[in-house]
Amino acid sequence: MATTLKRWTQLGLGAALASGTLAACGNPEQPTEQPEAEVADTAETVAPVETPEPAATQAGEGEGGVVFAQATSDPVIFLSILAITEAHIIAARDAHALGENEAAAEMFAHPVSEVLFESQSVFEQLGVEDFSDLLTDTSAAIFAGETPEQINARADEIIAALRSAAEKAPASDASDASIAAGVTVDQIERAADMYRIALESDAYEPYLDGYGFFKAGEAVYLESADAIAAEDQAAAEAIQGAIAKLEEAYPSAVRPEALNADLAAVTVAASNAIIAVQN
């Protein structure tokens, strides 16, 4: 991680990363007085929606409940790690396109400390090459004034690296459709939870995180929608219902003046999707 630390230092975040004080998106328990180098918003929390937890989100283990130690044997957990990363990339890319430069730069950088750092041993065991520099370089590029077109190209490169990493997912007896459904509801649960948190404050980051989780979950589902429906129509319909409610909650990468989606409806739809996939 020497190169990664160098990139963080260029962003003015090296001291925070080296000392372990850099706030993660999913780490709400921060001291009242924080080091100046700490840039992440602390309004977000990792508390799960009050529903049965999918396999990838057992509370208290790692970023957003990810059990990193099981990622080498469970493809849902491994692919959820990649989906969490992609959620940040989508959110950052879309926010930057709409002029939210600072939030976008931070969002591109967050997964390095939140997810990729803790995934190092997993990636090494599965033969995934480190692509952390792609994220930190893109974050720095925003501060350097690159255009949305240039940042989009960088985001595409990161997503391509994530697709390549996904090919290293551990083998499983589970079907591709059920694995995709599991990853989808993991993202849906995160998006629903972030919407609840976004309603509790005016902070932008929980909303932007939730938007990314929603978009990442939707992308996973759309890639496997036919296969999921063929294997489990009820699960497919429940996922579609949750995505529809999340679309109401997250109309844009920029937080609207008022969050008008019904929290109860969003939460119930997410719960129904999780339960349908678990069944």
Backbone as CSV, one residue per row, in Angstrom:
resi,resn,N_x,N_y,N_z,CA_x,CA_y,CA_z,C_x,C_y,C_z
1,MET,0.821,-1.213,0.000,0.000,0.000,0.000,0.856,1.264,0.000
2,ALA,2.171,1.159,-0.272,3.024,2.340,-0.241,2.577,3.358,-1.277
3,THR,2.260,2.871,-2.478,1.823,3.787,-3.530,0.515,4.439,-3.152
4,THR,-0.400,3.662,-2.591,-1.683,4.205,-2.168,-1.496,5.295,-1.124
5,LEU,-0.611,5.050,-0.146,-0.369,6.049,0.885,0.192,7.323,0.262
6,LYS,1.062,7.172,-0.756,1.608,8.342,-1.428,0.488,9.153,-2.065
7,ARG,-0.465,8.475,-2.698,-1.574,9.178,-3.342,-2.418,9.910,-2.298
8,TRP,-2.675,9.217,-1.169,-3.454,9.870,-0.114,-2.717,11.105,0.395
9,THR,-1.386,11.014,0.496,-0.606,12.152,0.964,-0.744,13.325,0.014
10,GLN,-0.759,13.029,-1.292,-0.941,14.079,-2.281,-2.282,14.774,-2.106
11,LEU,-3.270,14.047,-1.603,-4.592,14.621,-1.379,-4.698,15.307,-0.016
12,GLY,-3.600,15.250,0.749,-3.652,15.838,2.077,-4.261,14.907,3.100
13,LEU,-4.362,13.609,2.762,-5.029,12.663,3.648,-4.074,11.603,4.175
14,GLY,-2.804,11.699,3.805,-1.860,10.656,4.191,-1.741,10.473,5.678
15,ALA,-1.689,11.562,6.429,-1.555,11.456,7.879,-2.740,10.758,8.494
16,ALA,-3.922,11.051,7.967,-5.123,10.427,8.516,-5.132,8.939,8.255
17,LEU,-4.729,8.540,7.018,-4.720,7.123,6.689,-3.673,6.387,7.515
18,ALA,-2.490,6.993,7.620,-1.409,6.338,8.347,-1.739,6.156,9.813
19,SER,-2.476,7.103,10.382,-2.800,7.027,11.809,-4.075,6.276,12.090
20,GLY,-4.791,5.905,11.028,-6.031,5.169,11.213,-7.203,6.029,11.584
21,THR,-7.057,7.361,11.446,-8.143,8.247,11.865,-9.039,8.663,10.737
22,LEU,-8.759,8.237,9.504,-9.601,8.635,8.384,-10.981,8.030,8.549
23,ALA,-11.998,8.848,8.500,-13.358,8.363,8.701,-13.814,7.570,7.509
24,ALA,-14.438,6.450,7.754,-15.029,5.659,6.681,-16.483,6.046,6.526
25,CYS,-17.012,5.850,5.309,-18.422,6.169,5.078,-19.292,5.430,6.066
26,GLY,-18.939,4.189,6.367,-19.795,3.391,7.219,-19.380,3.376,8.663
27,ASN,-18.739,4.424,9.165,-18.280,4.439,10.546,-18.827,5.655,11.262
28,PRO,-19.977,5.516,11.944,-20.613,6.662,12.565,-20.015,7.054,13.901
29,GLU,-19.320,6.143,14.564,-18.868,6.397,15.926,-17.530,7.101,15.885
30,GLN,-17.551,8.441,15.779,-16.336,9.228,15.726,-16.292,10.172,16.923
31,PRO,-15.104,10.575,17.381,-14.999,11.534,18.481,-15.609,12.864,18.076
32,THR,-16.027,13.620,19.084,-16.595,14.938,18.818,-15.570,15.843,18.182
33,GLU,-14.318,15.828,18.716,-13.252,16.624,18.135,-12.410,15.729,17.263
34,GLN,-12.361,16.034,15.955,-11.684,15.176,15.008,-10.466,15.883,14.443
35,PRO,-9.447,15.125,14.007,-8.283,15.725,13.375,-8.702,16.468,12.119
36,GLU,-8.000,17.563,11.823,-8.349,18.364,10.660,-8.208,17.582,9.378
37,ALA,-7.307,16.574,9.336,-7.085,15.818,8.098,-8.233,14.903,7.789
38,GLU,-9.118,14.670,8.766,-10.224,13.751,8.531,-11.283,14.437,7.699
39,VAL,-11.578,13.876,6.501,-12.430,14.584,5.569,-13.795,13.963,5.396
40,ALA,-13.979,12.733,5.833,-15.244,12.075,5.532,-16.328,12.518,6.491
41,ASP,-17.560,12.546,6.006,-18.696,12.903,6.828,-18.990,11.777,7.794
42,THR,-19.379,12.117,9.027,-19.599,11.091,10.034,-21.062,10.885,10.338
43,ALA,-21.934,11.403,9.490,-23.353,11.256,9.767,-23.841,9.868,9.436
44,GLU,-23.073,9.155,8.581,-23.534,7.850,8.129,-23.273,6.791,9.176
45,THR,-24.075,5.794,9.206,-23.914,4.704,10.152,-24.029,3.386,9.427
46,VAL,-23.654,2.294,10.080,-23.715,0.998,9.445,-24.858,0.162,10.000
47,ALA,-25.698,0.746,10.820,-26.802,-0.014,11.388,-27.687,-0.539,10.283
48,PRO,-27.989,-1.840,10.252,-28.775,-2.399,9.162,-30.248,-2.062,9.290
49,VAL,-30.963,-2.164,8.170,-32.412,-2.060,8.195,-32.945,-3.160,9.103
50,GLU,-34.045,-2.914,9.777,-34.586,-3.900,10.712,-35.243,-5.040,9.953
51,THR,-34.391,-5.860,9.331,-34.854,-7.002,8.557,-33.844,-8.115,8.717
52,PRO,-34.222,-9.351,8.358,-33.218,-10.412,8.373,-32.061,-10.019,7.472
53,GLU,-30.834,-10.325,7.911,-29.668,-9.879,7.167,-29.294,-10.863,6.068
54,PRO,-28.980,-10.380,4.858,-28.463,-11.261,3.841,-27.083,-11.749,4.243
55,ALA,-26.592,-12.771,3.555,-25.352,-13.412,3.967,-24.181,-12.456,4.028
56,ALA,-24.188,-11.413,3.199,-23.026,-10.534,3.112,-23.007,-9.447,4.164
57,THR,-24.071,-9.292,4.944,-24.128,-8.150,5.850,-24.454,-8.562,7.271
58,GLN,-23.539,-9.275,7.889,-23.710,-9.639,9.282,-23.110,-8.518,10.125
59,ALA,-23.924,-7.897,10.948,-23.566,-6.641,11.600,-22.315,-6.777,12.446
60,GLY,-21.539,-5.698,12.469,-20.390,-5.608,13.351,-19.093,-6.088,12.757
61,GLU,-19.086,-6.517,11.516,-17.871,-7.037,10.912,-17.495,-6.215,9.691
62,GLY,-16.572,-5.273,9.880,-16.051,-4.563,8.735,-16.979,-3.502,8.189
63,GLU,-16.653,-2.973,7.008,-17.408,-1.870,6.406,-18.831,-2.300,6.110
64,GLY,-19.773,-1.611,6.736,-21.164,-1.897,6.455,-21.566,-3.313,6.791
65,GLY,-20.850,-3.985,7.691,-21.216,-5.338,8.060,-20.612,-6.414,7.198
66,VAL,-19.670,-6.087,6.320,-19.061,-7.104,5.469,-18.128,-7.979,6.296
67,VAL,-18.296,-9.277,6.184,-17.424,-10.217,6.893,-16.265,-10.545,5.950
68,PHE,-15.233,-9.726,5.983,-14.138,-9.858,5.026,-13.482,-11.233,5.075
69,ALA,-13.425,-11.835,6.253,-12.759,-13.127,6.401,-13.443,-14.224,5.602
70,GLN,-14.719,-14.055,5.284,-15.464,-15.081,4.545,-15.499,-14.825,3.039
71,ALA,-14.890,-13.727,2.613,-14.974,-13.351,1.206,-14.216,-14.302,0.290
72,THR,-13.255,-15.035,0.832,-12.496,-15.963,-0.004,-13.266,-17.241,-0.312
73,SER,-14.365,-17.457,0.394,-15.146,-18.678,0.172,-16.592,-18.413,-0.221
74,ASP,-17.076,-17.202,-0.010,-18.473,-16.878,-0.294,-18.535,-15.839,-1.421
75,PRO,-19.013,-16.230,-2.603,-19.034,-15.281,-3.725,-19.954,-14.089,-3.503
76,VAL,-21.014,-14.261,-2.715,-21.901,-13.120,-2.450,-21.155,-12.045,-1.663
77,ILE,-20.395,-12.464,-0.663,-19.631,-11.504,0.121,-18.542,-10.860,-0.731
78,PHE,-17.823,-11.669,-1.486,-16.753,-11.124,-2.331,-17.308,-10.127,-3.346
79,LEU,-18.370,-10.502,-4.024,-18.940,-9.619,-5.041,-19.618,-8.409,-4.409
80,SER,-20.083,-8.548,-3.175,-20.646,-7.391,-2.475,-19.562,-6.367,-2.163
81,ILE,-18.357,-6.834,-1.848,-17.237,-5.918,-1.644,-17.002,-5.096,-2.907
82,LEU,-17.022,-5.757,-4.039,-16.821,-5.057,-5.306,-17.992,-4.125,-5.604
83,ALA,-19.201,-4.560,-5.265,-20.382,-3.722,-5.506,-20.361,-2.478,-4.621
84,ILE,-19.919,-2.612,-3.381,-19.789,-1.448,-2.493,-18.821,-0.445,-3.109
85,THR,-17.712,-0.965,-3.618,-16.734,-0.091,-4.275,-17.351,0.583,-5.490
86,GLU,-18.036,-0.199,-6.317,-18.649,0.370,-7.514,-19.719,1.401,-7.156
87,ALA,-20.432,1.179,-6.060,-21.446,2.137,-5.630,-20.817,3.510,-5.400
88,HIS,-19.650,3.518,-4.783,-18.951,4.780,-4.553,-18.509,5.418,-5.863
89,ILE,-18.071,4.585,-6.801,-17.598,5.114,-8.088,-18.760,5.720,-8.866
90,ILE,-19.882,5.034,-8.892,-21.068,5.554,-9.578,-21.504,6.872,-8.957
91,ALA,-21.578,6.886,-7.628,-22.007,8.097,-6.930,-21.051,9.250,-7.204
92,ALA,-19.759,8.972,-7.145,-18.760,10.010,-7.375,-18.832,10.537,-8.801
93,ARG,-18.908,9.635,-9.753,-18.982,10.030,-11.167,-20.202,10.906,-11.436
94,ASP,-21.349,10.470,-10.946,-22.585,11.205,-11.216,-22.627,12.538,-10.476
95,ALA,-22.085,12.556,-9.259,-22.045,13.803,-8.504,-21.117,14.806,-9.179
96,HIS,-19.989,14.331,-9.658,-19.049,15.223,-10.347,-19.671,15.809,-11.604
97,ALA,-20.413,15.001,-12.330,-21.063,15.477,-13.551,-22.055,16.594,-13.263
98,LEU,-22.564,16.629,-12.027,-23.537,17.642,-11.640,-22.908,18.771,-10.822
99,GLY,-21.571,18.815,-10.821,-20.881,19.934,-10.204,-20.502,19.774,-8.749
100,GLU,-20.743,18.617,-8.174,-20.403,18.382,-6.759,-18.970,17.851,-6.671
101,ASN,-18.016,18.724,-6.937,-16.631,18.289,-7.082,-16.014,17.749,-5.794
102,GLU,-16.166,18.466,-4.703,-15.537,18.038,-3.455,-16.103,16.707,-2.976
103,ALA,-17.425,16.590,-3.001,-18.050,15.334,-2.581,-17.622,14.188,-3.490
104,ALA,-17.518,14.462,-4.789,-17.114,13.431,-5.734,-15.688,12.977,-5.474
105,ALA,-14.787,13.924,-5.233,-13.391,13.568,-4.964,-13.282,12.691,-3.723
106,GLU,-14.017,13.058,-2.679,-13.992,12.261,-1.465,-14.606,10.881,-1.706
107,MET,-15.670,10.838,-2.489,-16.354,9.565,-2.738,-15.477,8.606,-3.533
108,PHE,-14.706,9.123,-4.487,-13.777,8.263,-5.220,-12.725,7.677,-4.289
109,ALA,-12.301,8.459,-3.304,-11.226,8.018,-2.419,-11.690,7.104,-1.297
110,HIS,-12.930,7.245,-0.854,-13.409,6.500,0.314,-13.157,4.994,0.281
111,PRO,-13.447,4.293,-0.819,-13.306,2.832,-0.778,-11.899,2.347,-0.489
112,VAL,-10.888,3.194,-0.727,-9.517,2.759,-0.466,-9.346,2.398,0.991
113,SER,-9.830,3.260,1.891,-9.695,2.976,3.318,-10.836,2.128,3.847
114,GLU,-12.021,2.268,3.268,-13.199,1.576,3.784,-13.232,0.097,3.418
115,VAL,-12.878,-0.182,2.164,-13.107,-1.524,1.638,-11.817,-2.166,1.135
116,LEU,-11.097,-1.486,0.268,-9.962,-2.110,-0.403,-8.814,-2.412,0.551
117,PHE,-8.586,-1.537,1.523,-7.513,-1.783,2.482,-7.774,-3.079,3.245
118,GLU,-9.014,-3.263,3.711,-9.354,-4.474,4.466,-9.476,-5.696,3.568
119,SER,-9.564,-5.481,2.266,-9.717,-6.591,1.322,-8.387,-7.074,0.773
120,GLN,-7.289,-6.464,1.179,-5.991,-6.807,0.607,-5.692,-8.302,0.652
121,SER,-5.867,-8.903,1.831,-5.534,-10.325,1.953,-6.469,-11.176,1.115
122,VAL,-7.731,-10.770,1.020,-8.701,-11.481,0.181,-8.267,-11.428,-1.278
123,PHE,-7.929,-10.231,-1.733,-7.519,-10.065,-3.115,-6.244,-10.852,-3.418
124,GLU,-5.313,-10.850,-2.476,-4.071,-11.592,-2.674,-4.341,-13.081,-2.808
125,GLN,-5.221,-13.597,-1.962,-5.521,-15.031,-2.007,-6.235,-15.425,-3.296
126,LEU,-7.054,-14.516,-3.817,-7.832,-14.830,-5.023,-7.154,-14.364,-6.306
127,GLY,-5.994,-13.739,-6.183,-5.251,-13.326,-7.364,-5.760,-12.056,-8.018
128,VAL,-6.358,-11.161,-7.226,-6.851,-9.887,-7.754,-5.752,-8.837,-7.619
129,GLU,-5.426,-8.179,-8.714,-4.400,-7.142,-8.678,-4.934,-5.891,-7.986
130,ASP,-4.069,-5.234,-7.233,-4.440,-4.012,-6.516,-4.738,-2.896,-7.522
131,PHE,-5.927,-2.302,-7.397,-6.300,-1.208,-8.292,-6.616,0.066,-7.502
132,SER,-6.124,0.131,-6.275,-6.419,1.278,-5.414,-5.968,2.595,-6.037
133,ASP,-4.831,2.572,-6.747,-4.317,3.807,-7.324,-5.279,4.422,-8.334
134,LEU,-6.082,3.577,-8.976,-7.046,4.118,-9.931,-8.032,5.046,-9.230
135,LEU,-8.411,4.691,-8.002,-9.369,5.503,-7.253,-8.729,6.784,-6.742
136,THR,-7.549,6.661,-6.139,-6.905,7.848,-5.581,-6.447,8.796,-6.687
137,ASP,-6.016,8.243,-7.813,-5.634,9.093,-8.943,-6.841,9.876,-9.464
138,THR,-7.991,9.232,-9.490,-9.197,9.904,-9.978,-9.629,10.994,-9.010
139,SER,-9.527,10.723,-7.721,-9.838,11.742,-6.727,-8.936,12.958,-6.908
140,ALA,-7.656,12.713,-7.100,-6.707,13.806,-7.297,-7.002,14.546,-8.595
141,ALA,-7.439,13.815,-9.607,-7.715,14.427,-10.910,-8.852,15.442,-10.827
142,ILE,-9.804,15.188,-9.936,-10.892,16.161,-9.751,-10.338,17.463,-9.204
143,PHE,-9.483,17.364,-8.197,-8.874,18.573,-7.640,-7.983,19.275,-8.660
144,ALA,-7.460,18.488,-9.613,-6.608,19.064,-10.650,-7.425,19.715,-11.762
145,GLY,-8.751,19.583,-11.696,-9.608,20.271,-12.651,-9.972,19.510,-13.903
146,GLU,-9.850,18.181,-13.876,-10.233,17.416,-15.067,-11.730,17.551,-15.338
147,THR,-12.108,17.421,-16.594,-13.494,17.589,-17.018,-14.321,16.359,-16.672
148,PRO,-15.661,16.493,-16.683,-16.508,15.315,-16.463,-16.216,14.193,-17.449
149,GLU,-15.912,14.535,-18.683,-15.594,13.506,-19.678,-14.347,12.731,-19.270
150,GLN,-13.336,13.451,-18.787,-12.111,12.783,-18.343,-12.358,11.936,-17.107
151,ILE,-13.142,12.463,-16.181,-13.453,11.700,-14.962,-14.310,10.482,-15.301
152,ASN,-15.232,10.633,-16.237,-16.044,9.486,-16.663,-15.161,8.379,-17.223
153,ALA,-14.155,8.761,-18.005,-13.251,7.763,-18.573,-12.486,7.050,-17.460
154,ARG,-12.072,7.798,-16.465,-11.387,7.183,-15.320,-12.327,6.250,-14.558
155,ALA,-13.582,6.673,-14.389,-14.562,5.831,-13.702,-14.780,4.531,-14.476
156,ASP,-14.846,4.632,-15.799,-15.003,3.436,-16.624,-13.832,2.479,-16.420
157,GLU,-12.636,3.031,-16.286,-11.453,2.193,-16.067,-11.536,1.479,-14.716
158,ILE,-12.006,2.183,-13.709,-12.159,1.553,-12.395,-13.199,0.439,-12.455
159,ILE,-14.337,0.718,-13.094,-15.397,-0.291,-13.187,-14.910,-1.499,-13.979
160,ALA,-14.092,-1.265,-15.010,-13.513,-2.389,-15.760,-12.613,-3.230,-14.853
161,ALA,-11.871,-2.570,-13.970,-11.025,-3.300,-13.019,-11.884,-4.119,-12.056
162,LEU,-13.027,-3.560,-11.661,-13.945,-4.298,-10.788,-14.524,-5.510,-11.508
163,ARG,-14.834,-5.360,-12.780,-15.349,-6.492,-13.569,-14.293,-7.593,-13.678
164,SER,-13.052,-7.171,-13.863,-11.963,-8.141,-13.925,-11.808,-8.853,-12.590
165,ALA,-11.909,-8.106,-11.510,-11.808,-8.710,-10.177,-12.945,-9.690,-9.934
166,ALA,-14.137,-9.377,-10.455,-15.301,-10.243,-10.247,-15.082,-11.639,-10.842
167,GLU,-14.238,-11.720,-11.852,-13.945,-13.020,-12.463,-13.172,-13.928,-11.514
168,LYS,-12.629,-13.351,-10.447,-11.864,-14.127,-9.463,-12.729,-14.565,-8.282
169,ALA,-14.034,-14.382,-8.378,-14.919,-14.757,-7.276,-14.746,-16.235,-6.932
170,PRO,-14.807,-16.573,-5.657,-14.634,-17.980,-5.262,-15.747,-18.861,-5.820
171,ALA,-15.409,-20.110,-6.072,-16.384,-21.066,-6.591,-17.443,-21.357,-5.546
172,SER,-18.642,-21.714,-6.040,-19.757,-21.995,-5.137,-20.736,-22.923,-5.824
173,ASP,-21.491,-23.657,-5.013,-22.556,-24.503,-5.559,-23.789,-23.681,-5.906
174,ALA,-23.848,-22.454,-5.439,-25.004,-21.589,-5.710,-25.037,-21.194,-7.179
175,SER,-26.228,-20.986,-7.694,-26.374,-20.580,-9.083,-25.948,-19.129,-9.261
176,ASP,-25.592,-18.787,-10.490,-25.216,-17.408,-10.784,-26.374,-16.458,-10.465
177,ALA,-27.598,-16.911,-10.733,-28.771,-16.070,-10.484,-28.942,-15.793,-8.999
178,SER,-28.782,-16.806,-8.174,-28.964,-16.606,-6.733,-27.848,-15.751,-6.149
179,ILE,-26.649,-15.893,-6.689,-25.543,-15.042,-6.232,-25.822,-13.589,-6.589
180,ALA,-26.253,-13.353,-7.825,-26.570,-11.984,-8.252,-27.695,-11.399,-7.408
181,ALA,-28.690,-12.213,-7.094,-29.794,-11.736,-6.266,-29.296,-11.375,-4.869
182,GLY,-28.388,-12.173,-4.333,-27.838,-11.890,-3.016,-27.067,-10.585,-2.980
183,VAL,-26.262,-10.346,-4.009,-25.507,-9.093,-4.083,-26.465,-7.919,-4.259
184,THR,-27.495,-8.112,-5.071,-28.474,-7.050,-5.307,-29.150,-6.612,-4.021
185,VAL,-29.631,-7.565,-3.239,-30.343,-7.173,-2.016,-29.394,-6.628,-0.961
186,ASP,-28.121,-7.016,-1.021,-27.145,-6.403,-0.129,-27.075,-4.904,-0.403
187,GLN,-27.031,-4.523,-1.659,-26.991,-3.109,-2.028,-28.323,-2.417,-1.739
188,ILE,-29.412,-3.098,-1.966,-30.733,-2.535,-1.678,-30.864,-2.228,-0.190
189,GLU,-30.421,-3.142,0.643,-30.506,-2.920,2.083,-29.690,-1.697,2.496
190,ARG,-28.503,-1.579,1.947,-27.647,-0.427,2.260,-28.307,0.875,1.816
191,ALA,-28.883,0.858,0.609,-29.520,2.068,0.081,-30.706,2.476,0.934
192,ALA,-31.507,1.522,1.362,-32.660,1.832,2.202,-32.211,2.399,3.541
193,ASP,-31.168,1.816,4.113,-30.674,2.294,5.395,-30.109,3.703,5.276
194,MET,-29.399,3.972,4.196,-28.847,5.315,4.004,-29.948,6.356,3.817
195,TYR,-31.068,5.953,3.254,-32.160,6.912,3.105,-32.716,7.298,4.469
196,ARG,-32.843,6.322,5.350,-33.288,6.626,6.712,-32.334,7.611,7.370
197,ILE,-31.039,7.372,7.215,-30.043,8.236,7.835,-30.056,9.621,7.192
198,ALA,-30.245,9.670,5.883,-30.296,10.954,5.186,-31.451,11.810,5.693
199,LEU,-32.545,11.163,6.061,-33.692,11.902,6.585,-33.416,12.513,7.954
200,GLU,-32.416,12.005,8.643,-32.128,12.447,10.006,-31.226,13.675,10.059
201,SER,-30.684,14.094,8.926,-29.817,15.271,8.908,-29.814,15.873,7.512
202,ASP,-29.156,17.016,7.391,-29.015,17.671,6.096,-27.719,17.283,5.393
203,ALA,-26.968,16.365,5.967,-25.682,15.967,5.387,-25.873,15.352,4.009
204,TYR,-24.953,15.646,3.139,-25.042,15.160,1.760,-24.565,13.719,1.635
205,GLU,-23.515,13.358,2.370,-22.871,12.070,2.146,-23.784,10.858,2.313
206,PRO,-24.607,10.767,3.372,-25.487,9.592,3.462,-26.392,9.452,2.237
207,TYR,-26.907,10.578,1.770,-27.753,10.535,0.571,-26.949,10.047,-0.627
208,LEU,-25.744,10.592,-0.814,-24.934,10.208,-1.969,-24.510,8.750,-1.880
209,ASP,-24.170,8.296,-0.686,-23.870,6.872,-0.501,-25.069,6.011,-0.901
210,GLY,-26.236,6.395,-0.396,-27.436,5.628,-0.705,-27.735,5.600,-2.182
211,TYR,-27.550,6.742,-2.837,-27.734,6.801,-4.289,-26.807,5.798,-4.987
212,GLY,-25.553,5.755,-4.558,-24.610,4.821,-5.161,-24.996,3.374,-4.935
213,PHE,-25.406,3.046,-3.704,-25.827,1.671,-3.416,-27.036,1.288,-4.271
214,PHE,-27.988,2.217,-4.388,-29.166,1.965,-5.224,-28.758,1.676,-6.655
215,LYS,-27.907,2.508,-7.218,-27.501,2.349,-8.609,-26.669,1.081,-8.829
216,ALA,-25.815,0.763,-7.863,-25.008,-0.450,-7.981,-25.883,-1.694,-7.902
217,GLY,-26.845,-1.692,-6.980,-27.761,-2.822,-6.870,-28.607,-2.986,-8.109
218,GLU,-29.083,-1.878,-8.628,-29.880,-1.926,-9.851,-29.066,-2.492,-11.011
219,ALA,-27.796,-2.094,-11.105,-26.938,-2.581,-12.184,-26.715,-4.089,-12.091
220,VAL,-26.469,-4.574,-10.872,-26.287,-6.014,-10.686,-27.559,-6.755,-11.092
221,TYR,-28.696,-6.234,-10.665,-29.960,-6.892,-10.992,-30.210,-6.915,-12.500
222,LEU,-30.026,-5.788,-13.154,-30.325,-5.714,-14.582,-29.456,-6.662,-15.398
223,GLU,-28.237,-6.890,-14.947,-27.353,-7.812,-15.657,-27.845,-9.261,-15.569
224,SER,-28.612,-9.573,-14.528,-29.050,-10.964,-14.308,-30.559,-11.077,-14.141
225,ALA,-31.301,-10.066,-14.566,-32.744,-10.035,-14.313,-33.465,-11.248,-14.875
226,ASP,-33.160,-11.605,-16.107,-33.845,-12.748,-16.738,-33.553,-14.044,-15.994
227,ALA,-32.295,-14.235,-15.628,-31.919,-15.463,-14.929,-32.561,-15.522,-13.543
228,ILE,-32.602,-14.394,-12.852,-33.229,-14.365,-11.529,-34.721,-14.665,-11.639
229,ALA,-35.367,-14.052,-12.619,-36.806,-14.278,-12.802,-37.094,-15.725,-13.171
230,ALA,-36.256,-16.316,-14.000,-36.458,-17.706,-14.408,-36.311,-18.652,-13.224
231,GLU,-35.419,-18.311,-12.313,-35.171,-19.178,-11.164,-36.144,-18.915,-10.023
232,ASP,-36.518,-17.644,-9.833,-37.376,-17.285,-8.701,-38.150,-16.014,-9.056
233,GLN,-39.331,-16.180,-9.615,-40.126,-15.040,-10.058,-40.508,-14.128,-8.891
234,ALA,-40.824,-14.723,-7.751,-41.218,-13.927,-6.588,-40.070,-13.026,-6.132
235,ALA,-38.854,-13.574,-6.137,-37.693,-12.770,-5.753,-37.470,-11.634,-6.738
236,ALA,-37.607,-11.941,-8.016,-37.425,-10.910,-9.040,-38.433,-9.783,-8.866
237,GLU,-39.677,-10.129,-8.599,-40.712,-9.110,-8.431,-40.460,-8.270,-7.181
238,ALA,-40.002,-8.918,-6.114,-39.710,-8.183,-4.884,-38.535,-7.229,-5.083
239,ILE,-37.528,-7.678,-5.813,-36.382,-6.813,-6.114,-36.829,-5.627,-6.957
240,GLN,-37.648,-5.878,-7.952,-38.148,-4.797,-8.802,-38.935,-3.778,-7.982
241,GLY,-39.728,-4.273,-7.030,-40.495,-3.375,-6.176,-39.594,-2.503,-5.324
242,ALA,-38.515,-3.086,-4.809,-37.583,-2.317,-3.985,-36.847,-1.284,-4.829
243,ILE,-36.442,-1.672,-6.021,-35.742,-0.731,-6.904,-36.647,0.441,-7.256
244,ALA,-37.924,0.169,-7.484,-38.866,1.243,-7.812,-38.985,2.235,-6.656
245,LYS,-39.027,1.743,-5.425,-39.119,2.636,-4.272,-37.827,3.423,-4.076
246,LEU,-36.697,2.783,-4.329,-35.421,3.476,-4.195,-35.249,4.538,-5.271
247,GLU,-35.820,4.303,-6.420,-35.762,5.315,-7.477,-36.500,6.578,-7.054
248,GLU,-37.567,6.410,-6.298,-38.285,7.570,-5.756,-37.447,8.274,-4.686
249,ALA,-36.698,7.489,-3.919,-35.890,8.058,-2.840,-34.660,8.782,-3.368
250,TYR,-34.118,8.286,-4.473,-32.878,8.829,-5.014,-33.054,9.251,-6.472
251,PRO,-33.727,10.373,-6.711,-33.990,10.807,-8.080,-32.757,11.316,-8.808
252,SER,-31.704,11.678,-8.065,-30.516,12.278,-8.662,-29.344,12.093,-7.721
253,ALA,-28.130,12.261,-8.258,-26.946,12.194,-7.418,-26.825,13.421,-6.521
254,VAL,-27.511,14.491,-6.863,-27.541,15.680,-6.019,-28.746,15.593,-5.094
255,ARG,-28.518,15.776,-3.826,-29.610,15.692,-2.852,-30.651,16.775,-3.128
256,PRO,-31.918,16.404,-3.283,-32.963,17.408,-3.503,-33.220,18.201,-2.228
257,GLU,-33.895,19.333,-2.381,-34.182,20.178,-1.219,-35.026,19.434,-0.190
258,ALA,-35.924,18.582,-0.659,-36.765,17.797,0.249,-36.706,16.330,-0.151
259,LEU,-36.601,15.459,0.849,-36.625,14.021,0.606,-38.059,13.550,0.818
260,ASN,-38.748,13.297,-0.276,-40.190,13.070,-0.206,-40.618,11.609,-0.294
261,ALA,-39.689,10.704,-0.506,-40.069,9.297,-0.569,-40.524,8.823,0.812
262,ASP,-41.458,7.899,0.825,-41.999,7.359,2.075,-41.002,6.365,2.666
263,LEU,-40.418,6.703,3.813,-39.415,5.836,4.430,-39.971,4.453,4.729
264,ALA,-41.184,4.397,5.237,-41.778,3.097,5.566,-41.913,2.238,4.313
265,ALA,-42.346,2.852,3.214,-42.509,2.096,1.970,-41.163,1.613,1.445
266,VAL,-40.147,2.470,1.541,-38.810,2.080,1.099,-38.286,0.921,1.944
267,THR,-38.452,1.029,3.264,-37.953,0.013,4.175,-38.678,-1.320,3.978
268,VAL,-39.993,-1.264,3.841,-40.768,-2.492,3.646,-40.402,-3.160,2.328
269,ALA,-40.246,-2.365,1.276,-39.886,-2.935,-0.031,-38.515,-3.595,0.027
270,ALA,-37.561,-2.953,0.707,-36.247,-3.555,0.852,-36.313,-4.844,1.654
271,SER,-37.094,-4.815,2.731,-37.267,-6.012,3.563,-37.882,-7.142,2.770
272,ASN,-38.887,-6.835,1.971,-39.539,-7.866,1.163,-38.578,-8.493,0.169
273,ALA,-37.696,-7.668,-0.408,-36.728,-8.201,-1.356,-35.733,-9.129,-0.660
274,ILE,-35.260,-8.707,0.508,-34.310,-9.523,1.261,-34.931,-10.862,1.630
275,ILE,-36.151,-10.817,2.157,-36.823,-12.052,2.574,-37.090,-12.957,1.380
276,ALA,-37.503,-12.385,0.257,-37.787,-13.183,-0.927,-36.529,-13.889,-1.419
277,VAL,-35.397,-13.213,-1.393,-34.157,-13.822,-1.853,-33.684,-14.887,-0.878
278,GLN,-33.840,-14.628,0.413,-33.424,-15.621,1.401,-34.277,-16.888,1.320
279,ASN,-35.535,-16.727,0.963,-36.408,-17.898,0.857,-36.110,-18.699,-0.400
